[in-house]
Each structure stands twice: as structure tokens, then as C-alpha cells.
Amino acid sequence: MKKIILSLVGLLLLAGLIGGAYFWFSPPKNQPTLPAKKSIVEKDTASSADSASPSAESETTLNVPTIFVHGYSGGKGSFGGMIKRFSQDKEGTSSLVATIDSDASIHYEGEYDSKANNPLIQVLFSDNKSTEENQSWWLQELFQSLKANYGIETLNAVGHSMGGVSLTNYITKFGQDVSYPSLDKLVLIGAPINGLEIGADGVTDFDLTDEGPLMATERYQNFMNLRDNLPTGLAVLSIAGDKEDGTKSDGSVSVASALSARFIFEGKVADYREMTFTGLK
């Protein structure tokens, strides 16, 4: 009897492992596809699009490097797997790893080939639990360094969580400053653009209306005040997550906060799109 019980327990554990593996590694169902491109620069700013940034209407060249910026408490594993997968799938080329110390000194590992297919540059902060203000300062130094040391004039950027906030902070301040590399495309993944409040019932004082969030954090208001600095040729994709557990959030950032980016970018850049992925996966 004891052997039978142990065998049954073993089978149950095996079934659980198989079911868990299927859950985590099977493709998510009913997820959104990238929305169609749309040009939405306001008419009074469209005339300056050519001088502000590479036009989002033009076909992207294959050698524009992309930087990946992790979030609060992030590290090499935050984007390391994604960069490795892109490289293996020939979607890009693993390039530099730029580690930025607290004094803004930058240490590079790897090699940068300006003719490589989509060079992928990972950005790491030695103090990965510092403030948004420090991260923004470090990114400012990084952009200058990439231009001075590698001749990089145009960049794409992907930022997760606080990394996305810091990139937004950077682009609203220096988006039209020609002394920095221009930013062509920006992807924000779960970036808390309007704070970190999450309601257990999915409702907060910062929920979105057709005109914008009900309440604005100081961070969000600062971004709104600096919208005129955005490069009009920029293309932006904002990604939100909803675990469907009632909180209308990915567990850390509400959908409303992530998609508040719409009111900062829409009407000021050449292309703004957004996606919300649902479910625990």
C-alpha cells in the first residue's frame, strides 16, 4: 500500500510539473497584435519634424543601435535573455554592455560594429536602486559617451519600468538637443509614468479619462510641461500588463499609469501606439 501511495504521489507531482511547464512555456492566447501605424503630429509642429529627429515615416536602417535600460533593482538578467534571443534569431547583434557607476563613469564591455545588423546595447546601473533623477543623469552621460566614443548619431531605446520613466525624463528634456544622439524609436514596458498606486479593486485616483488621468503626479506633470521638447519624428510604443487579478495592473504598475504615456506623446510625435497584455503570463 505504501508503494502504491508513493507511486500516486509521484504521478501527481509529475503531472503538476508537466502542467506547470505547459502553462509557463506554451504561447499566451488572445494577446494583442501591434496596432497599425499612425502619424499624429499636430499640424503646427509637423513642419519641424525633419529637423528634430529621423522621420518615423522613413524605413528604419538596419544598423541603428538599440539600448535596453532595466528598471528598479534590475540587472544583467533583466534584458540579457531578450538580447540573446534576438541575436540567436538574427533580429539583432549583441554589442556593448555599458555599466554606469554612481559618479556617472561608464565602463564598456564587448565590441561595437557600426555596420552590424541592429546592434543591441545593454545598459546596467551599478546602483540599481537609485532615484529616477540619477538614472536620467546617467542616461544623459551615456548618450553623450556613445556619440563621442562610438560616433553614434541615432538610437532606439527600450526601457522597463523605472528605466522607461528615466528614458521619458531624458527625451522630454533633451529630445531636440542636437548635441546628443537623436532618438528614433522608444519602447516603454510597464513604465509607471503617473505613479505606482494600485487599487485592490482596480480603481485609483489616477485612473484615465478621455482627457487624461483623473489626478497627476508631480512626475507626470513635469513630463506634460516639457512636451514641446519631444522630437516630432519620434515613434513610441507603450506596453502595459494586466494580470487579470482585479487590480488592473501587472502587479507593480497599473495599466492606467503605463498608458498615461499617451497624453504625453500623442499629438507631439510622429507615431504613438500602445498595447495591453493580459493574464499571469
BELDAUR-V870975 format. One record per run of one state. SS is the DSSP state (a for helix, b for strand, c for the rest). FROM is the first residue (numbers start at 1). TO is the last residue. Records with the same first field share a line. If there is no record, write none. Layout:
SS = FROM-TO / FROM-TO
This chain:
c = 1-1 / 26-42 / 47-48 / 53-64 / 70-75 / 89-92 / 101-105 / 110-118 / 126-131 / 151-153 / 161-161 / 175-181 / 190-207 / 210-211 / 214-217 / 226-226 / 230-234 / 243-248 / 250-253 / 259-260 / 266-270 / 279-281
a = 2-25 / 43-46 / 49-52 / 76-88 / 132-150 / 162-174 / 218-225 / 227-229 / 255-258 / 261-265
b = 65-69 / 93-100 / 106-109 / 119-125 / 154-160 / 182-189 / 208-209 / 212-213 / 235-242 / 249-249 / 254-254 / 271-278
